[in-house]
Structure formats: C-alpha cells, structure tokens
Amino acid sequence: MTTNQIRKKWKFICRCRISKKVLAALGILAVLGAAGCSQSGDSENEIANSGVVENTVENTAENIAGSSADPSSEMFPESMSAKPVSAEMTADHQTPDENSSEPVVPETESAISETDAVSEKVEELLADMTLEEKIYQMFIITPEQLTGVSPVTAAGDMTKAKLEQYPVGGLVYFSGNLVSADQTKTMLSNVQRFSGEIEGVDLFLCVDEEGGRVVRVAQNEAFQVEKVAPMANVTGEEEAYRCGAVIGAYLSELGFNVDFAPDADVLTNSANTVIGDRSFGSDPEIVTKYAAAYSDGLHAHGMMSTFKHFPGHGATEADTHEGYAYTDKSYEALAEAELKPFYAAGENGVDMVMAAHISVPAVIGDNTPCSLSERMITGILR
C-alpha cells in the first residue's frame, strides 16, 4: 500500500463525511478538489492567509457542531457509492488447476483486499482527527500563507510550529520559493517529514509546471532541467506522454508529488490569450487524448496530475487571475467541446480537477463563478 493510495483514499472519505455542511459554512468551493483535494481557479491566485483559514475553520466547526445533523452521515448518495461484488462479476475468474494444490486468487479479490487495507488505515487516521483537523486538511495554501513570512525558501522550526497549529492538506510552491535543486529538496523533505510527525500523512506538495511559459522550476537555470515546449506544439499522444514524463521525472526528484498540469482547456475562443499555447488545441477529442497521455507521463514518475481549468478556460476572453471570466455558452454547447476532457478525467485516471473562477450564467442562471457553484462542482462535474 503506497502513501499516495492511503492519502487519496483518506481524502476521499474525509471529503464525503463533512461535505455539505463544510461547503455551506466555508462558502469557498474554490479550495476543494474533485478528488477531495484543494483547488482554485488557478493556483496563482491566493486562496487565503493563515488568519482567514483559522477563522474559517473555527466558524465551520462551530456551525457543524451546532447542527442537529451528524456530519458523518453526510455521505454521497447511494448511486455514487461503491457497489458490492456479485457472483456475476467474478464468474470469469480463472478456475484452479485440478492437479494443483494451490488455489488461484482472483485478481479482483486481490484488489478488493488492498482497497480494504487502505480503507482500514484511513479509518484509523480519521478516528484520531478532530473535526477542525479534517477541515484544515481540505486546504492547500502557500508556505507564505502558512508561516506569515515571505518569501519562504526553507522549512524549519517555524514551519513545523505552524503546521502543528494549522495542519493543512498541502502547500503550493512558486518560483520565489525555488532557488536551487538542493535547497528545494531539503525544504520539501523537511516539510513532508513534519507533516508525517504531526498528522501521520503526507502533504500534497504542489507546483504549476505545465511546460512552455507556465513553469516554476524549468525557468530557473540553476535547476538545469530539460525545458518542455508549449502544448500547442505537441503533435501526438507519444509526444504528450513524453512531456509529462520529462516534467514528472524532475519534479519527483525534487520532492513534489502534485503537478497542477496538464492544461485540459479546449481552445474555442480565438480571442482567448490567457490560455493560448498552453492548450493542446481546439479539437476536444485531441485535447482529451493528449492531456490523458501527459497525465500518464506524470504518473510514470509517481506524480499526481490535474486537469484544469474546469469548465474550460478556452471559451473565455478575460483572465481569471485578474478577477473572474465568463462565457455565455449553454450547457449543451459546453458539453460538445469544453467539458469533454473533464468528463473523461476519471476514466483516464486523472487525480484532480481544478475549478476556475469562470461564470456560466446560461447554465446556472447567475454570475457565480464555477469555483463557488455547487451546481457546477457537485451537480455537473462530480
């Protein structure tokens, strides 16, 4: 059982158990991920400073505690729950050799056993956590927001003390945090060790490293890593896989475990400049295939992948880093193009989906950004 398996399963259960009341109290769906991780319209946007996180967690816990409903009963509906394995599902298992004394263990049985083991570990972790700790675990913030110091280029006693006070689920790093390979390795190794000592689980250590013009590591010559061209230059799945593999290899070596990449936007608006060559193109089928291949390349090096920016930044003109953007497309129009890669994320093994501060008034009836819209995140994406 790997650390990532335990962490993702634990995050999922934690997300299920406090979902509705936490979302209602937090009012910031932007910090929740499709797989139970934190997300924002883009990680370049600050999510919250330490004080805001602390106050939000305290208020949320009070709201839940004051409710007559049991937050642990707020599970996903039955239609979204795992179904028991039936006899029909195991009918095609291999039959043991009559001359062999060793039974054949069906592959699905083995997989179920592994899942049960992960679930058991998850339950042990959850049993030792307070409600406040579970809520903190739903945040990914910058190291500056955690410590109150800027810029952060090391992880020492202050970082450990702040993690004990604010046991968040992850940290996202930017160019100013990354000075050299040795410095980055030491910083990430230290902060991960602190998290293990404090919470018993690893942090999501995140970075935006798409290739092209959106890179935090490759732009610094001190790292001496291979530079990956913009995704608009990619001409096949094999090349897309290699992009992910190259980036995944050097990020993993440094100590990261989450890349906020690839960009899964379908570029349908010719006036769009914020995405541009970050996208694999205007064909939703090609974007889906190439983004999935890139994701597989990351996975080959133990990196978690992220499809962004749901519901599709390629349909907008404005830049969500400067506020919120909007598209007047209907749900039907979005489903024909922009939404296709995100709908295929699960079947392609993508670990996370990042929601954007994009308004779709023709779908939800008002200008609420998708990052804050229950209908878009829960009703449509999930």
Secondary structure as UniProt FT lines:
FT   HELIX           3..17
FT   HELIX           19..26
FT   HELIX           29..31
FT   TURN            34..35
FT   TURN            43..44
FT   HELIX           50..65
FT   HELIX           71..73
FT   HELIX           78..80
FT   HELIX           88..90
FT   TURN            91..92
FT   TURN            98..99
FT   HELIX           107..127
FT   HELIX           131..136
FT   TURN            137..138
FT   STRAND          140..141
FT   HELIX           143..147
FT   HELIX           157..165
FT   STRAND          170..173
FT   HELIX           175..177
FT   HELIX           181..199
FT   STRAND          204..207
FT   TURN            212..213
FT   TURN            218..219
FT   HELIX           221..223
FT   HELIX           231..233
FT   HELIX           237..254
FT   STRAND          258..259
FT   TURN            270..271
FT   HELIX           276..278
FT   HELIX           284..299
FT   TURN            300..302
FT   STRAND          306..310
FT   HELIX           313..315
FT   HELIX           320..322
FT   STRAND          325..326
FT   HELIX           331..336
FT   TURN            337..339
FT   HELIX           340..343
FT   TURN            344..349
FT   STRAND          352..355
FT   STRAND          358..359
FT   HELIX           361..364
FT   HELIX           370..372
FT   HELIX           375..381
//
